[in-house]
């Protein structure tokens, strides 16, 4: 059975075929999955007027405003159906918010959600978490965020695992990352590579406030353990030696450099739950990788 049975594409309100649109179509064609295209958009002026205007006038204004969006979706859907795909679509009167999208995900129950990456200005990101970040944390199914498109189907897929611990939480997330990466690789006849970025301890302070270590020596002591965890994970999934990469350095920039050097198409990462305090203090590796990765990012949860 194919990895993907139902794919949900979050269409761009610009009414054009974006990289995410093309990626979703190609994956649907390769897998035979049903593709549902949802376009979330609304006019803030009509929304404001609805507070003081008769309901009938508001409904008429909304219908008129949505009509060109429905026409565009209808045209694109007919074109894809004519090419043999199983496609449905709808225009949703709602801003593209986390709540509206997750409600749609819950109703459609897709195996994969596909969305274009949208970069927010730094100041706005400080004040409000970008929608992409929100979905990384909360989307219950695999989320493919598309920032570029170089070829029809991905040919080099990289699974980024965490070999720092053998806890049940780490193992479960690593298994999901590798499972999703391997499934996509099989679906697309692509190479699967496994990576881990070992950065070692960043700082070690004793209760009295004096440094213990040297840090470099502690890193040398820890590395063999991390290497062993990584090799055991690679062995368990049959990843050949030339496709397993134990890297050195901070995760986001180190893996991003690897992806760039090896012309990778998709990075598969785990998105673990964090408390609000954790996110404000240190953010998450998944969010950092989304900003740094030069390729598409597929985020999964355990």
N, C-alpha and C positions, 0 to 999 in steps of 0.2 A: 504494500500500500504506500502511496505517496506520502511524503512528510507533511505536505500542505493540502488540506481539503477546502479551507475557507480563508481567503486573504481579504483583509480590510485595508483599503487605501484611503488615507485622509488627503483629499485633493486640495490643491492650493487655490485660494480665492481669486487668484489672478486669471483663472480660466485658461490655463495653458498646460501643455504636457511637460511637466517638470521632470527632473531626474527620478524622483520617487514614483511618479506616474509610470515612466518607462520601466523602471525596475520591477514594479508590481505586476505590470503586464507580462514582462518576460518570465517572471517566476510563475505566474498563473499558467502561462503557455507551457512551460517546462514540466509543471507538476500536474496539470489538468485540474487545478483548484478553481472553485467558484470565486470570482472576484467581485467584491462590493465596493463601489466608490461613493464615499460620503463627503460632501462639501459643506463645511460649517461656515456660516457668514451671516452678518446682519448689519443693518444700517443704524448707527447710533441716533441719527436724527428722527427716524421713524420710532425707534424705541422710546426716545424722550417724548415725542408727540403722543404716544400711546397713553401716557399718564394723564393727559387732559382731553383726549379726543374720543369721540364715539367709537365703540368697539368695531362696528361695521366698517367705518372708514379706515381704521387701523388694519383690519384683516385684508381689506382691498389693497391698501398700500403695500403690505407685506407680500401679497400674492404678485402684485405688479413688479416689485423689486426682485423677487425670486425668479421670475419668469425667464430672464436671459440666462441665469445660472442653470435652470432646468433644461433650457434649450441646448446649452453647451453640453451638459451631461448626456442628454438624449442623443445628440450627434455623435459624441465619442463612444457611447455605449453601443449604438447601432453599428458603428465602424468595427468595433472589436467583436461583436457577435457575428458580423459578416465574415470575420477571419477565423471563426470556429471557437471563440472563447465563451464561457458561461459568465456573463457580466450583468450586474444590476447596479442602480445608482439612485441617489437621492440628494436633494438640496435641503439642508437643515437650517431653520431660522435660529441661529445661536452663534455667539462668538465662539471661536475654537478654544474652549476652556477645558481644563482637566476634567471637571465634573461632567460636562456634556459628552466628551469623548469616551470616558470610562463607562458612562451609561450606555452608549452605543456599543462598546466592546462587550458589555455584559449581555446585551440583547442579541448581538450577531454571533458571539462566541467564536471569533476567528482563531486560527492557528498562528497567524502572523498579522501584525499591524505594520503598515509601511507609511512613513511620513518624511517629508523634506526637513532638513535641518534649517532652523532659523536662528541666526545669531543676534543677540541683543546687545546694545551698548553696555559698557562696563558699569556705569552708574545705575542703569535700570536693573542690572543683574544683582547689584548690591541691595537694592530696595525690594525687588520682586524676583523670585525664582523664575527663570524662563520656562515656558510651557514644556520644552523638550526635557529639561531637568525634572520637572514635575512628573512627566510620563515615565522617565527612567525609573523613578522611585516607586510609581504606583501602578503601572500597566501590568495586569496579571498574566498576560501572554507575551511571547517574544515580540520585541519592538525593533524594527529595522529603520534606523534614521539615516537618510540618504543625503550626502553632501556633494557627491560628484558621481559621474557615470562615464567610464572609459570603455566599457565593452558590454555586449548584450547580457551575458551571464558572468558571474564572478568565477575566476579561474584560480585564484589563490586566496584561501580563507585561513585566517589566523585566529586560533583560540587562545586567549590570555587567561591563564590559570593562576591561582594563589597557592604556592607551595610552602608558605610560611608556617602552616599548621596542619595537623591531622584531625582537627576537631570535626565532629559530625556536621556542623554547619558549613565548614570549608569544603568537606568532602562532597556534600550534597550539591553545593553551588558549582564546584568544579565538574561534577558529573553532568549537570545540566548544560554547562557551557560546552563541554566536549560533545555531548549528545546533539545539541543544536548545530554546532559547527560541522560535525560529521554528517548529519542529515542533509544540510545544505550542500556540502561538498559532493555527496552521492547524487543528490538531485541535479546538480549543475555540472557533474563530471569535473570537479575542481580538486586541486591539491589542498590537503589539510596540514597546517603547521601549528605546532604547540609552542607557546612562549611563556616565560616567567622572568620578571625583572627583579633581581636580588639587589636590594639597596643597603642591607645591613642595618645595624642600629644607628639612629641619627644622633642620639645623645643619651648618656647614662650618668645619672647623678645619684650619689648616696644620700641618706637622710640628713647627714651633716652638711651637705652642700658641696662636698669635694668630688671632683671627677674621679671615676674609677675606670680603670681600663688602661692601656690605650684602646680607643674605639676600633682602630684598624685590626688589632689582635683579636678583639671580640668578634669582629666580622669574619675573620679567617676561621674562627672556631665554629661559627654558626653556618657558614656556607656549605660544608659537607652534608649537614642535616637537611638543608633546603634542597640541595642537589639530589639527595637520595629520594626525598618526597616527590620531586619533579620526575625523576627517572621511573619511579614506581608507577606514577600516574600515566606516563607515556607508554610504559611496557603494558599496562593493563588494557590500553586501548589500541595497541599495535601500531603506534606511531614510530616510523623508522628513524634511525639516528640522524639522518640528514635533514629531517623535518622537525626536530625538537631543538629549541634554542633557549639556553640558560643565559640570560643577559645580566649585565651589571649596571645599576643606576636607578634613579627614581622612576617609578613605573610609567607615568604618563609621557614624559619626554623621551625616555629610553625606548619604549615600545613604539612611539610615533616615529622615531628615527628608523627603527627596524622596518616598519610598514612602508615607509618612503623608499628605503634602500632596496626592498624586495618587491616593490610595485604590487602591493597587496590590494585586494578588492574589498574585502570585508573583515572587520575585526569583531570577534564575538567575545563579549565580556559579561561577567556576572554583576548584577546590581543588587547589593545587599541592603536590607532595611537599616536605617539609622534613625536615632531620635533627632528631634529638631535641634537640640543643643549640640549634638555631634556634628550636624551639617553646618551649623553656624560657625563652629570652632575649626573644623578641619575639612569640611566638604566631603566629597566621596571620590574614589578613584574613577568610578564610572563617569561622573560629571567632568572630571579633568580629562579623561580620555576622549570624551565627546568633543571637547574644545580642541584637543591636540591632534587627534587622528586625521590623517590625510585621505581617509577612505570611509566607506560606509561603516556604521556601527550597529551590530545586532546585540541588544541587551536582553538578558534572560534572568529569571529568578529561580531559586530552588523551590 
